[in-house]
């Protein structure tokens, strides 16, 4: 994965930012030891950004599309309203138990509602509107996810979309694979949609913060 900031500056930034909580360190370690493709895990630095955004919003209802082992959901949980709920969606049934294990470790397992399957089929069945939505699933469906969730996002609600720089491929015309082209279109779509305002941050693999106006 490309670094978009000088590595020395990045290291300095990490040193002078909040450290990864113990529970997330434990999940990080177990994911790397036992689960395939651990690079899919949100990094500690990005996780602290997600946590801080959640703490600023204090969401009551959250939707996460692409949960993997639950790291980002736990980051969002840190800022969740006392009566808040997080709906998580992942298509991989094999990850349900590790998600459940770490959600239970929060002492508030009931705040996490796990869904397994096709997110585009599941989302319309969830009768909720959301204050915060995190997208980190198959990149080929990012535009479909945005179109599916925009009407379920409350006014002033925020979408966080991960991996939107795609290792720098979106800015390199030599890369014309389908995933890269869709992410380029997604980035242009949200930046030009008058229902939202967007900033794309070059953190880790790129994360867009999209606020509904």
N, C-alpha and C positions, 0 to 999 in steps of 0.2 A: 504494500500500500504506500503510495507516495506521501511524502511530507511536504506540505505547502508552505511551511514556515521554517526558517533556519533552525536546525536541530538544537543548537545551543540556546536560542531564544525559547524554543519549545520546552526544553528541559528546565530553564529558569522559570517559565510560566507555571510548569507543573509543580516545582518546588514551592512556589509562592501562591499556591492554590490549596483549597481544602483537600485533605487527604481522603483516600478511599476508606469508607467505614468497614469495620471488621466483618460484618455479614457479607458484604459485597466482595471483600478479599477472599472469603471462604468459597463463595460461589464462583469467582474468577478461577481459583485454583482447581476446584472440582471440574469445572467445565473444560479446562485445559488438560486435565488428567483423563477424563472419561468420555468426552463428547467429540464427535467429528466436527471439523471446521471451526475450531475455537476462535478463529479470527473474526467470525460473525458477531462475537460478543462486543457490546459497546465498551470502549476503553474507559479506564478510570477517569481520565481528564474530561472526556466527553460526558461521562456519567455525572460528574460534578456540575457540568453546565445544565444537563437535563434536570437534575435535582434542584438547582437554584431557580430555574424557570418555573418548575412546579411549585416551589415555595412562594414565589412571587404571585402566581396565579391562584394558589390554594384551590385547585379544582374539586368540584363535587362529583362530577362524572367524567371518567376518562375512558378512552378507547385506544387500545394498542393493537396495531396490525403487524404481526410478526414479533413473536415473543421470545423465540429461541429458548434459552434456559431461565429467563426471567430477570436478567440484570437490569435492563432499562425500566421494567415495571417496578422494581424495587427502588430505583432512583426516583421515579415519579411518586411512589408511595410516600417518600419522605416529606413531600409538600401537600399531600392529600388532605382535604377538609376532614374534620373529625367524623362526619357522616358520609364521607366520600366512598365511591365504588370505582374499581378499575375493571373494565371488561378487556380480557386479553384474547387474542386470536392467533393460533398457529396451526399449520396444516400437518405438522409432524407429531403423530400420536406418541412416539417414543420419548418425547421431551416432557410430556405431561407430568410425570412423577417427580422429576427434578424441579420443575416449576413449583409444584405443590409443596415439595419439601421445604423450599426456601420461602415461599409465601407463608407457610405455617410458622416458620422461625420468627416472623414479625410479631407473632402473638395476636394477629388480627387476620387470620386466614379468610374470614367471611367477607373481607373487603375486596377479594380477588375472585372474579367470575371468569372461569376459563372456558373458552370455546375452541373446539378442534375441527378443522375442515377448511373449506373454501371461503375466504373472507368476503368475497363478492356475493356469496349466497347467505352468509351469516349476518352481515351488517344490516340488510333491510329487515331482518327478523328481530333485531334488538330495538325495542320500543323506548329509546332514550335520545336525548340531545346531549351534547358534550361540551365541556369547557376546554378540554385538552385532548388532542389526538396525536398519537405517535405512529408514523409510518416507517416500517423497516422490514418489509417483506419482499417478495419478488419484484424486481425493478421494472419488469416488463408491464406490470399492472399499475404503476404509479398514477398514470393519468386516469385509469378506471377507478382507482381508489379515491382520488381527489373528487371526481364527479359523483361518486357514491356517498361521500361523507360531507360534502360542503353544505348541504341542506340540514345535516344533523349537527352542525357546529353552531354553537350559540354565538350571538353577537359578542365581539371582543374575545371570542374563543381563539385558541392557538393550535395550529398544526405544526408539528415538528417532523420534517422529512429527512431521513438519514441517507447517506451514500450518494448525495446528489452531484458530487464531483467525479465519482466513479474512477478513482485513481488518476485523475487528471485527463481521462479520455474525452470528457465532454468538451474540452478546450483544444482538442487536437483533431483536425479534420481527417487525418490519416485513419482514424478509427471510425468505421461505418457499420459496425455490428448493430444488430437490432436493439440490444439493451442500451447501448450508448446513445443511439438516435432517439429512443423513447425518453431517456433522461434529459437530453437536450430540449426536447419538446415540452417535457414537464416543467423544466425550469423557466422556459419562455412563457408557458401557459399561466403559471401562478404569478409571474412577474407582470403580466399584462391583464390579469383578471381584475376588474374594478370592484369586485366584492371583497378583495383582500389586499393587504400590503405585505411585502416580503423582503427579507434580507437573507442572503446566502452567505454563510460563514465558512471560511476555509479551515475548519477544525477537523482533524483526523481525515475522514474521507468526504467531508462537506456535509453541513447540516443547514437546512432552510428553516427559518422561523417565519411562519405565515399567520398573520392575524386577520380575523374576519372583521370587517369594518361595520 
